[in-house]
């Protein structure tokens, strides 16, 4: 049911991601296995957590991120049984996903040169802004879900329909703004977006993500967070380059850092955010190295 709902959400173009759907499905599988083998409550929680990490690993081809997500966010328990179960589940899930879908990075980006040390204050500025945006986003998300929850049941389908109509209207004029936003994120990562349009894209994705998630449709915010982070970083990178061109030779590198920064600020899982960005980009870097 969760997978079916997730695919339906994606087909509708809502600004949600498959990551949470996969995590929820993995957790459900872990719960089913725990009931099947009749384990104690502690082992049951471990299996559910390991399943959630495995789902995240399979969705993003990121096994280490799935492991760290379990340890840092889901269980916050570094005991060997939790570590071992999450590690095995995440690695096996990632292997099976790669066999089925291929070993490709989530985002295709060029290899950036290492920024000079003098650019560090600008990255610190990006971190501060990402933290503030994270607070605003979380409050907006809670407000959106609360607003939809207060709608009487007899009007819930109408509210969902109007939300879908809004998403469809936006997609009619700009298809890259709806759905997971993968194309938009790649444009930001490659430095193909002008500074003048980035605020508009960011605000629209911010709004669509809150509306889509608030409807209660199956789906998560992991991928939308990465898109918002890439746009935020790309905008600050280009702005910083205008202030100090010698210190910011390639502003697109800020998009990568922005993804990790905003993810960390919203999910409050910095290790998971850093590792996730490293894993979804590392295979392209390896390919370029061999080329």
Secondary structure as UniProt FT lines:
FT   HELIX           2..12
FT   HELIX           18..37
FT   HELIX           41..60
FT   HELIX           63..69
FT   HELIX           70..74
FT   HELIX           80..101
FT   HELIX           117..119
FT   HELIX           120..149
FT   HELIX           153..155
FT   HELIX           156..173
FT   HELIX           175..177
FT   TURN            179..180
FT   HELIX           182..189
FT   TURN            190..191
FT   HELIX           195..214
FT   TURN            215..216
FT   HELIX           222..243
FT   TURN            245..247
FT   TURN            251..252
FT   HELIX           253..267
FT   HELIX           270..290
//
